[in-house]
Amino acid sequence: MKIAPRQIANFLAKPPDQIRAILLHGSDVGLRSSRARHLATLYSDNLDDVFSVTRISGSGLHGEAGKIADAAAEIAMFGTRLILVKATGTELLDACKFLLSRPIHDAMVIIDASDTTTKHAVVKLFETTENAAAIGCYHDNIGDIRQLTTGILQEDNVSVDRDALDLICARLGNDHATTRAELEKLALLAGPGGHLNRETISAALGDSALITIDDIASAVANGQVPALSVALRKAWLEEANCVMIIRGCQTYFNQLRMLGHAISTGQPAQNAVRGLRPPVHFKLQDALIRHTQKWQPSRCIKMINRLQDIEMNIKSKPIDDRTLTAQSLLGLCLRARQ
């Protein structure tokens, strides 16, 4: 059974009774881990109970294709036998074929699968098996981050300015567990009933990575390959996430589009750029205004669409993220020179 994104929340709250094995796959390690642990707690009150919970790693599956199935067949001391597996898609394939080739009684198998995409054979296996389910775990989009932020801050009755929330959405999202941890720190920083503004968020999360991403977008807009190369090297040194780089470029060209529209209605450029949301760093405002001479709103929309395609490719193709990101941005940079 394939669990669509809109179905995940309901599935995680109460998996159907006929589901006996769940595969969590995708590029977001923190989200896979978080969901695996949540699901496990639905079937066991004590995940350290060796009499009811079995943990299996990928290294333990080499030459033992029946290991997961054997563990699922053991009788639990109390309640449901829980099997927690953490391995790569390749390590899992033979063992999962063996597991799902026979009925599973009184057991639940939860698998955290790394190095898998939606096209991997083990994912297809779970999607096409009636008593199994596959859940994709990919980087949160802006809507997900906004919803998560609102939920965590509301727990402590913390309010947040709109532009500060925009900054959070732009800065976080490369890993679900990291995002949640950073949001919990922000809630702690504000304190119960506190308030967060852009200055506080900027100081807490740091602006250097954001400025680097804006430098990348500016280099692409200028068609400057050497500047793009320098900015990308800096991004790799700062461990910038590739999806966040592409989303930052989307934000840049979307702001450029909105700025172009504002100027076309007669607004002074300086006033228009200061009114953009999320706010543009003061170091980049002049460059953004200059780009409106070359980047009309319609051209910006075409660039945004290309960047969205690149983001989808990063999430779905088994190519090194940095290689794909660098090659894709180079192509856009060269087109911008024409």
Secondary structure, 3 states (H helix, E strand, C coil): CEECHHHHHHHHHCCCCCCCEEEEECCCHHHHHHHHHHHHHHHCCCCCCCCCEEEEEHHHHCCCCCHHHHHHHCCCCCCCEEEEEEEEHHHHHHHHHHHHCCCCCCEEEEEEEECCCCCCHHHHHHHCCCCEEEEECCCCCHHHHHHHHHHHHHHCCCEECHHHHHHHHHHCCCCHHHHHHHHHHHHHHHCCCCEECHHHHHHHHCCHHHHHHHHHHHHHHHCCHHHHHHHHHHHHHCCCCHHHHHHHHHHHHHHHHHHHHHHHCCCCHHHHHHCCCCCCCHHHHHHHHHHCCCCCHHHHHHHHHHHHHHHHHHHHCCCCHHHHHHHHHHHHHHHHCC
